[in-house]
Amino acid sequence: MKDQIYVAWRSPDDASWQPVGLLSIDDDIYSFVYTKGSLKSDFVRFHRMEKGKQYSSSKLFTLFTNRIISNRRPDYENYLRWLELDDNDLNKLKMLVLTEGIKATDNLEFFQRPIPNNKNEFEVVFALHGLQHFPKHVINRVNDLREGERLFLNPDPQNEYDPDAVLIRTGDPIYSIGYCPRYLSPDFELLLSMNNVDDVKLTVKRINPDAPLNLRLLCKIVTPWPDGFRACDRDEFQPLVDEDGILNINENAEIPIIPLGISAQSNEDFSGRTINAISNDSKSQKVRSIASSKDNYKKGGNMIMKNYRYGRRSELKVAKSLRGKGASVKVSPGSRGAADLKAAFSPAKKWNVQVKSSRSNPAASPSKRDLGRLKQSASRSKATPVIAKVTPKGTVYKSARTGRTLKP
């Protein structure tokens, strides 16, 4: 698989974060495209790099090289030690993703898309987030941690700044010490729901007592990679342009106008180097003709994302509730498939569940097509097709075949 690094941008208006770009590395060729997240915020574009195009280069784009710590810095050797890296080109990109390429002068962060390791496991090393916001006694607790010590994930859905936030805590004595990276938190929650929680192992990778607080603790998470699971699978992570230069967006979306009549043209990145930009004329013409306003699309996109996250949290809530009733539960990745959840209470009692949620009463019913797919999937697995309707008043389970209310 290709190595891929996302660029995330923070809106100065509401402090929200969106992945806006994706760098892919394949056989020493670097390719860059914008992601759909770039359409769901006030983000415009990077200098001389237009949306709707794929850029490629034999050299790493300046956007990325400018954020790799220079070997001329007096603390460069310390960074290598803190991050357990050697001084080579490959590890320069590892340094970028571990430090997240953060600069005080802009609103960008960089992070790597996880891929399965050679044991088909989800394995990610990351720096603890948010320690600088905790009191001194918590920092002292972190300083006392030991390599290999077990840590634990605590989803924090009531977090007013980020309902997808996942806290990290220690074992005995128990302290909340910081957060997982915000971009990976939804995937961490999904892995907790799809795997046995005891198989999700978070440990201390390294303690750096002399490092800045943002690099004080390196953590490592390892867990089986579930069938069908894809990291960073939400809509905002998807590229605007596919590998053939074809636009990969809804026809009702609007992006800035792309110059027409040129199938392949040269462009320049920040350093003035010539790079290749691939565009598609017919798709560009279609995008150009779209009449919907950017403001309406942006508002619609934000609402779609809010609804998606609310629906996903409802699925995880139902999964947690059914586990509390004694069921083993598997959650469909990315809300794909006929059933959102598959719950087994016993060999004789299995549910295939589709979750419908609403912030007000009542929750919508599945379409006829979705209902048919749910029934078919349940028949194949010898399970009961169930619709779970989630509202602020609670969750009601109904048989998709008879409509009668069921109890877990």
C-alpha positions in Angstrom: 0.0 0.0 0.0 1.1 3.6 -0.6 2.2 5.7 2.3 -0.3 8.6 2.7 -0.1 11.8 4.7 -3.1 14.0 5.3 -2.9 17.8 5.7 -5.5 19.2 8.1 -6.5 22.9 8.3 -8.0 24.7 11.3 -10.7 27.4 10.5 -9.8 30.7 12.2 -13.6 31.4 12.5 -14.8 28.4 14.6 -11.6 26.5 15.3 -13.0 23.4 13.6 -10.5 21.1 11.8 -10.9 19.4 8.4 -8.5 17.2 6.3 -8.0 19.3 3.2 -5.2 17.5 1.3 -3.6 14.1 0.8 0.0 13.3 -0.1 0.7 9.8 -1.5 4.2 8.4 -1.9 4.7 5.6 -4.4 8.1 4.5 -5.8 9.7 7.9 -5.0 6.9 9.8 -6.7 4.9 12.2 -4.6 1.3 13.0 -5.5 -1.0 15.6 -3.9 -4.7 16.1 -4.2 -7.2 18.1 -2.2 -9.8 16.1 -0.2 -13.5 16.7 0.2 -12.9 18.3 3.5 -11.5 21.3 1.6 -15.1 21.9 0.4 -16.6 21.8 3.9 -14.9 24.8 5.4 -13.7 28.3 4.6 -10.4 26.8 3.3 -9.5 28.2 -0.2 -6.4 26.5 -1.5 -2.6 26.4 -1.2 -0.5 28.8 -3.3 -0.4 27.8 -7.0 -2.1 24.5 -6.3 -5.7 24.5 -7.6 -8.5 22.2 -6.4 -9.8 19.7 -8.9 -6.3 18.6 -10.0 -3.7 16.0 -9.1 -0.1 17.1 -8.7 2.9 14.8 -9.0 6.6 15.4 -8.5 9.9 13.5 -8.0 10.6 15.7 -5.1 8.6 16.3 -1.9 6.5 19.4 -2.1 7.7 22.5 -0.2 4.4 22.5 1.8 5.8 19.4 3.5 9.6 20.0 3.5 9.1 23.3 5.2 7.7 21.5 8.2 10.3 18.9 8.7 12.7 19.9 11.5 16.0 21.1 10.0 19.2 19.2 10.8 20.8 22.6 11.4 18.7 23.2 14.5 20.7 22.8 17.7 18.0 20.5 19.2 17.8 18.3 16.1 19.6 15.4 17.7 17.2 15.6 20.6 14.2 15.3 18.3 15.8 12.1 16.8 16.2 10.7 20.3 12.7 11.7 21.5 11.1 10.2 18.4 13.4 7.1 18.2 14.5 7.9 14.6 17.6 7.8 12.6 18.9 10.6 10.4 17.7 9.5 6.9 15.2 10.7 4.3 12.6 8.0 5.1 12.5 9.0 8.7 12.2 12.7 7.8 8.5 11.9 6.9 8.1 9.9 10.1 9.4 13.0 12.0 6.8 15.1 10.2 3.9 13.0 11.2 5.0 12.4 14.8 5.6 16.2 15.3 2.5 16.9 13.1 4.4 19.6 11.3 2.9 22.2 13.6 4.1 25.8 13.1 3.0 28.8 15.2 2.5 30.8 12.1 -0.3 28.8 10.4 -3.2 26.5 11.0 -1.9 23.2 9.5 -1.3 19.8 11.0 0.0 16.6 9.3 -0.8 13.0 10.1 -0.4 9.6 8.5 -3.2 7.3 7.3 -2.8 4.0 9.1 -2.4 0.8 7.1 -2.3 -2.8 8.3 1.1 -4.0 9.5 2.6 -7.3 8.4 0.5 -9.1 11.0 -2.7 -7.5 9.7 -2.9 -5.3 12.8 -3.8 -1.7 13.3 -0.6 -0.3 14.7 0.0 3.4 15.2 2.6 5.4 17.3 1.5 8.9 18.2 2.3 11.6 20.7 -0.1 12.3 23.5 -2.2 15.4 22.9 -3.3 18.0 25.4 -0.9 17.4 28.3 -0.1 21.1 28.4 -3.7 21.7 29.6 -3.4 19.4 32.6 -2.1 20.4 36.1 1.4 19.7 37.3 0.5 16.5 39.3 -0.8 14.9 36.1 2.4 15.8 34.3 4.3 14.2 37.2 2.2 11.1 36.8 3.1 11.0 33.1 6.8 11.4 33.9 6.6 8.4 36.2 5.2 6.1 33.5 7.4 3.2 32.2 7.9 1.8 28.8 5.4 -0.9 28.0 2.9 0.2 30.7 -0.7 -0.3 29.8 -2.9 2.8 29.0 -6.6 2.9 28.4 -9.0 4.7 25.9 -12.0 6.6 27.3 -14.4 8.0 24.7 -15.6 11.5 25.8 -18.8 12.2 23.8 -19.8 15.1 26.2 -16.7 17.0 25.3 -18.1 20.4 24.3 -15.3 21.1 21.8 -15.1 17.7 20.1 -17.8 15.0 20.8 -15.5 12.5 19.0 -12.7 13.1 21.5 -11.1 10.1 23.2 -9.3 10.5 26.5 -6.3 8.5 27.6 -6.0 7.3 31.2 -3.5 5.4 33.2 -4.0 2.3 35.3 -3.7 2.3 39.1 -3.5 5.1 40.2 -5.9 6.3 37.6 -5.3 9.6 36.0 -6.7 11.2 32.8 -3.5 12.4 31.1 -4.5 13.7 27.7 -6.1 12.8 24.4 -5.7 10.8 21.3 -5.1 12.7 18.0 -8.4 14.2 17.0 -8.2 12.8 13.5 -7.9 9.2 14.6 -10.3 9.3 17.6 -13.4 8.1 15.5 -11.3 5.2 14.2 -10.2 4.3 17.7 -13.9 4.3 18.9 -14.8 2.1 15.9 -12.0 -0.4 16.6 -13.2 -0.6 20.3 -16.7 -1.5 19.0 -15.5 -4.0 16.3 -12.9 -5.8 18.4 -12.9 -7.4 21.8 -11.9 -4.5 24.0 -9.2 -6.5 25.6 -7.6 -6.9 22.2 -7.2 -3.1 21.8 -3.8 -2.6 23.5 -2.6 0.9 24.2 0.9 1.1 25.8 3.7 3.6 26.6 6.1 3.6 23.7 8.6 6.1 25.2 8.8 8.7 27.9 10.9 11.9 27.2 11.3 13.7 30.5 13.4 16.5 28.8 11.1 17.0 25.8 8.4 19.7 25.3 5.0 18.5 26.6 3.7 17.8 23.2 6.4 15.1 22.8 6.7 14.1 26.4 4.8 10.7 25.9 4.8 8.5 22.8 2.0 6.0 22.8 1.5 2.9 20.7 -1.9 1.3 19.9 -2.1 -2.2 18.5 -5.3 -4.2 17.7 -6.5 -6.7 15.1 -7.5 -5.0 11.8 -11.2 -6.1 11.4 -12.5 -7.4 8.1 -13.9 -4.5 6.1 -12.3 -1.8 8.3 -10.8 1.2 6.5 -8.9 3.9 8.4 -9.9 7.5 7.7 -12.9 6.3 5.8 -15.2 9.3 6.4 -16.3 11.5 3.5 -14.0 14.5 4.3 -10.9 12.2 3.9 -11.8 11.2 0.4 -9.8 12.8 -2.5 -11.4 15.3 -4.8 -9.6 13.7 -7.7 -9.0 10.0 -8.4 -5.7 8.5 -9.7 -6.8 9.2 -13.3 -7.5 12.8 -12.7 -11.3 12.4 -12.6 -13.3 14.5 -10.2 -14.6 12.4 -7.4 -17.4 14.7 -6.0 -21.2 14.9 -6.1 -22.4 16.8 -9.1 -24.2 19.3 -6.9 -20.9 20.4 -5.3 -19.1 23.5 -6.5 -15.4 24.0 -6.5 -13.3 26.9 -7.8 -13.3 27.1 -11.6 -10.6 25.1 -13.3 -8.9 26.4 -16.5 -10.4 24.5 -19.5 -8.9 23.2 -22.8 -5.7 21.7 -21.2 -5.5 18.1 -20.3 -2.1 18.2 -18.8 -0.3 21.4 -17.9 2.7 22.5 -15.8 2.3 24.4 -12.6 4.6 25.4 -9.8 4.6 24.7 -6.1 5.8 27.2 -3.4 9.5 26.7 -4.4 9.0 27.4 -8.1 9.8 23.8 -9.1 7.9 22.5 -12.2 5.3 19.8 -11.3 2.6 18.0 -13.3 -1.0 18.8 -12.8 -3.7 16.5 -14.3 -7.1 17.8 -15.0 -10.1 16.4 -16.8 -11.8 18.8 -19.3 -15.3 17.2 -19.4 -15.6 17.0 -15.7 -14.2 20.5 -15.3 -16.9 21.8 -17.7 -19.6 20.0 -15.6 -18.3 21.5 -12.4 -18.1 24.9 -14.1 -21.8 24.8 -15.0 -23.1 24.0 -11.5 -25.4 26.7 -10.3 -25.6 26.0 -6.6 -23.8 28.6 -4.5 -20.7 27.8 -2.5 -22.3 29.1 0.7 -25.2 26.8 0.4 -23.0 23.8 -0.4 -20.8 24.6 2.6 -23.7 24.8 4.9 -25.1 21.6 3.5 -21.8 19.9 3.8 -21.5 20.9 7.5 -25.0 19.7 8.2 -24.3 16.3 6.5 -21.2 15.9 8.6 -23.1 16.7 11.8 -25.8 14.2 10.9 -23.3 11.6 10.0 -21.5 12.0 13.3 -24.8 12.0 15.3 -25.8 8.8 13.5 -22.5 7.1 14.0 -22.6 7.9 17.7 -26.1 6.5 17.9 -24.8 3.2 16.4 -22.0 3.0 19.0 -24.5 3.9 21.7 -26.8 1.0 20.6 -23.8 -1.3 20.4 -22.8 -0.4 23.9 -26.3 -1.0 25.2 -26.6 -4.4 23.6 -23.3 -5.4 25.0 -24.7 -4.4 28.4 -27.5 -6.9 27.8 -25.0 -9.7 27.3 -24.6 -9.7 23.5 -21.4 -9.8 21.5 -21.7 -7.0 18.9 -19.9 -6.2 15.7 -20.3 -2.8 14.1 -20.2 -2.3 10.3 -17.3 -0.1 9.3 -18.3 3.3 7.9 -22.0 2.6 8.2 -21.8 0.3 5.2 -23.7 -2.9 4.6 -27.3 -3.9 5.1 -27.0 -4.1 8.9 -25.2 -1.4 11.0 -24.7 -3.9 13.9 -24.7 -7.7 14.3 -25.5 -8.8 17.8 -25.4 -12.4 19.1 -27.0 -13.0 22.5 -26.7 -16.8 22.0 -26.5 -19.3 19.1 -30.2 -19.2 18.9 -30.8 -15.5 19.3 -29.0 -13.2 16.8 -30.0 -9.8 15.6 -29.0 -7.9 12.4 -29.7 -4.3 13.4 -30.2 -1.2 11.3 -30.0 2.0 13.5 -32.2 5.0 12.7 -31.7 8.1 14.8 -33.3 11.5 15.2 -32.7 14.5 17.4 -36.5 14.8 17.7 -39.4 12.3 17.7 -40.0 10.1 15.8 -37.0 8.5 14.0 -37.4 7.8 10.3 -38.0 4.3 9.0 -35.7 2.6 6.5 -36.5 2.8 2.8 -38.1 -0.2 1.2 -34.7 -1.0 -0.5 -32.8 -0.9 2.8 -35.5 -2.9 4.6 -35.3 -5.6 1.9 -31.5 -5.7 2.1 -31.7 -6.0 5.9 -34.2 -8.9 5.7 -32.0 -10.7 3.2 -28.8 -10.3 5.3 -30.7 -11.6 8.3 -32.0 -14.6 6.5 -28.5 -15.5 5.3 -27.1 -15.4 8.8 -30.2 -16.9 10.5 -30.8 -13.8 12.5 -33.8 -11.5 13.3 -33.8 -8.3 11.2 -34.2 -5.5 13.7 -34.7 -1.7 13.4 -33.4 0.3 16.4 -34.9 3.8 16.5 -32.9 6.1 18.7 -34.3 9.4 19.9 -33.6 11.6 23.0 -36.3 9.6 24.8 -34.4 6.3 24.3 -34.1 3.4 22.0 -36.9 1.2 20.7 -36.3 -2.1 18.9 -38.8 -3.4 16.4 -38.8 -6.5 14.2 -38.3 -5.5 10.5 -40.6 -8.4 9.5 -43.6 -8.0 11.9 -43.2 -4.5 13.3 -43.6 -5.8 16.9 -41.5 -4.3 19.7 -38.6 -6.5 20.8 -36.6 -6.6 24.0 -32.9 -7.4 24.0 
